[in-house]
């Protein structure tokens, strides 16, 4: 099959068929390998669970790289709110600013 000569519609349809076929093929291959491994282990007198063990690892949560303090927002007498980051907004009066929670 020469995919370079296919139209966009044909390529899209082919892509959809491949996307559905890949997990099925992977499961089929996995089952075949598992069957072969179980046969080999049984021939040597072992159970596959003895050789492989169980996978009971749990994922641990990573701590954040840095602890972040919640931003304190400030409101001046005119009602303009500033989070304290970046440039001060035009018309913001620092002298009359008061910390505001939840704004």
C-alpha positions in Angstrom: 0.0 0.0 0.0 1.5 3.3 -1.1 0.3 5.8 1.5 1.7 8.8 -0.4 -0.9 8.4 -3.1 -3.9 8.2 -0.7 -6.2 11.2 -0.3 -6.8 12.9 3.0 -10.1 11.1 3.5 -8.5 7.8 2.9 -5.6 8.6 5.2 -7.9 9.7 8.0 -10.0 6.5 7.7 -6.8 4.4 7.7 -5.6 6.3 10.8 -8.8 5.6 12.6 -8.6 1.9 11.7 -5.0 1.7 13.0 -5.9 3.5 16.2 -8.5 0.9 17.0 -6.4 -2.1 15.8 -3.2 -1.2 17.8 -4.6 -2.0 21.3 -6.1 -5.2 20.0 -2.9 -6.3 18.5 -1.0 -5.4 21.6 -3.3 -7.5 23.8 -3.0 -10.4 21.4 0.8 -10.2 21.5 0.8 -9.9 25.2 -1.4 -13.0 25.6 0.9 -15.0 23.3 4.0 -14.0 25.2 2.3 -14.8 28.5 1.3 -18.2 27.2 4.9 -18.9 26.1 6.3 -17.8 29.4 3.9 -19.9 31.4 4.7 -23.0 29.2 8.4 -22.4 29.7 8.0 -22.0 33.5 5.9 -25.1 33.7 8.4 -27.1 31.8 11.1 -26.1 34.4 8.7 -26.9 37.3 7.8 -23.3 38.3 4.7 -21.3 38.4 4.9 -18.0 36.6 3.9 -16.1 39.8 7.0 -17.5 41.5 9.3 -16.1 38.8 7.7 -12.8 38.2 6.0 -12.0 41.5 3.3 -9.4 41.9 3.4 -5.8 41.0 2.0 -4.0 44.1 4.1 -0.9 43.9 2.2 2.3 44.8 3.0 5.7 43.4 4.0 8.3 45.9 3.1 11.9 45.6 6.0 14.2 45.0 6.2 17.3 47.1 6.0 20.6 45.3 9.3 22.1 44.3 8.7 25.2 46.4 6.2 26.0 49.0 4.0 28.8 47.7 2.4 31.4 49.9 -1.1 32.5 48.9 -1.0 35.9 47.3 -2.2 38.7 49.4 -4.4 41.1 47.4 -4.5 44.7 48.4 -7.3 47.2 47.8 -6.8 51.0 47.9 -9.3 53.6 49.0 -10.8 53.9 45.5 -11.5 50.1 45.3 -8.7 49.2 42.9 -7.4 45.6 43.6 -3.7 44.7 43.2 -2.2 41.2 43.9 1.2 42.7 44.6 2.8 41.1 41.6 4.1 42.9 38.5 3.7 46.6 37.8 1.5 48.6 40.1 -1.8 49.5 38.3 -2.4 53.0 37.2 -4.2 54.9 39.9 -3.3 52.5 42.7 -2.5 54.3 45.9 -0.1 52.2 48.0 -0.4 54.5 51.0 -4.1 53.7 51.4 -3.9 50.0 50.5 -5.3 47.4 52.8 -4.9 43.6 52.6 -8.0 41.9 51.4 -8.7 38.2 51.9 -10.5 36.1 49.2 -10.7 38.9 46.6 
